């Protein structure tokens, strides 16, 4: 049995901190185990969006004891910020970095250049990393996120229930959403925002004071399922997305999506003419408002997008495929 040492952020299973990256890591670890890999997980403490000396020391304690030649899969949230720790270890360990979100940063470039292989979650992010850092194309691989089977949501005739699922941070564009909704108060709708409120608390507090939408905080499991079940359309106003797990979570339930046209979102929606959603330019409240207004005012459009969402539901990749792709990369690295 081949062993992979999987270095992940501490708190990966914390229900107060759900994220697409955490979901991916957890599903991947489970999938690798199910196909015969021994997954030795190393949860590293630290505030990895702004790591300090204690964060780097914790990472050093995790990787320093690993034997020469070990295959080490690192979550990019940690790896991309840890040049000083990882580049020296790249001479003796077989480092594979899983990049959830490219940083476009010199430090990240050095880490990825030193790694044996890089795994991304979309073709868009693969192209972006190669373009940013001049990485050899044969060392950069795509393992799309999977989607879990889910019950079809029961839509309402008027389509008034809007849902946004994301941590409330500037990157996820909740301010853009609220600016858009403020211009369509002449129509009947309600919007629930599900996601952590403590990542950028000042930003979240400013938006909550506007009282346009309901902020429910983080939800997982059955609570999150209930939020999706009550939704007519999912809105993804992000400024950046490498893929958009929320998009496929919606489509797995037959729910159409209104999203910013960023990163790998088009890959998650499905690259065909019968697209199960509407795409708008990022950071454009006027365009987002126009798309929401169109959704609310056109019953024929709603029916067409719902049908397309149900069609895309049948072709979504499974997490077992994600694990299989990553296992292939790890096996090649191990050789």
Buried (B, 14 or more C-beta within 10 A) or exposed (E): EEBBBBBBBBEBEBEEBBBBBBBBBBBBBEBBBEEEBEBEBBBBBBEBEEBEEEBBBBBBEBBEEBEEEBBBBBBBBBBBBBBEBBBEBBEEBBBBBBBBBBBEBEBBBBBBBBBBBBBBBBBBBBBBBBEBBEBEEEBBBBBBBBBEEBEBBEBEEEBBBBBBBBBBBEBBBBBBBBBBBEBBEEEEBEBBBBBBBEBBEEBBEBBBEEEBBEBBBBBBEEEBBEBBBBBBBBBBBBBBBBBBBBBBBBBBBBBBBBBBBBBBBBBBBBEEEEBBBBBBEBBBBEBBBBBBBEBBEEEEBBEBBBBBBBBBBEEBBBBBBBBBBBBEBBEEBBE
